[in-house]
């Protein structure tokens, strides 16, 4: 059986958080789709509110804390990503952007990513296409066609089992398809030698 890893990045600032709720539902749906395709998945969640101070310190000093380094490695080494941000002032949160600013330049190249967002009004859904999608395209990730936005009304009156549920399932199917048909991600060892000892000794 194939084995793949899924990283879930949630930028919700409160607990409980509708952003985390959406991230969890996307992760569960994607995991179910992968299992139906014969893929065993390990899901790891990165809750950005737990790393807020460390992200700022890394931007200032250039060195991550041990906890932030683990979060960065989780995201960089995943076979697929689910990223969800609350929308503030018609764009992603500052914490969300800052976290992806401290990733390596090539960390997300050719990585399939499902983007999602939450906001106080459905009008904020436009931020998915004018803010999140361009950012991850710039980072050379593979942004899935279906993005998922959840407004307060999406959680009320049974809508979570209707329209929103349909978008979640469609996006999860797209991510599962991308992750299952790709080779597993390999992370380069930063301490690995790129030349033999003979080459080092001879200066070649």
Phi, psi and omega in degrees: 000135176296150176234131181223158178245144180234125177256133181243117181253117180245127182254021177297143184259345183245165174229122357289161186230130175294333177295314178294323179299315178295317179301317180295319180293322176295319180294317180297315180296319179293318177300318178296319179294320179294318179296324177294337178267009178078027181246125175274125187242139172250120183255129179236130183258133174248109180267106189295333180299335179283347184241013185305309181295320181293325178296315179296316179298322179294319178297326181279319187259337179087008180228130180276151170289170180299319181293318179292322178300320178296319178296318178297317179295323178299313181289316182293331184263001183283152177278338177205154183234144167241122182235131182225128180234145167289153179259123176238130179050044174068023177206177178294164181287158178296322179296318178301309181297317183297323179298315181287342174291333183268358174287158176298155183302327184253015188297330187246013182299127177062023179265127178289132185227131173259121182258141179217163180203160175231154179195170184282347179213149181297339179297335179289351181299336179298337181297334179300319183270334181259354180234298185291312184299314178298323181297313182285333173294320177298324179281004176066029173276167176261100183274125184293150182300320183267122173251161186231122176243140178233118173262168181307322181292341178290337181267349187257156171062027178083001181297332181299337178262001182248255185300311180298318180301320179296319179293319179300312182295320179295315179295319179297321178297321179294317180293317180299321179297315180295315183293319186290329184267355179263157174290153178298145180290135175247133180259126181291139177280116183294344181257002180290141178285136177263000178216156179286165178297324177299317179294321178296319182290326181271351178082012180282000000 
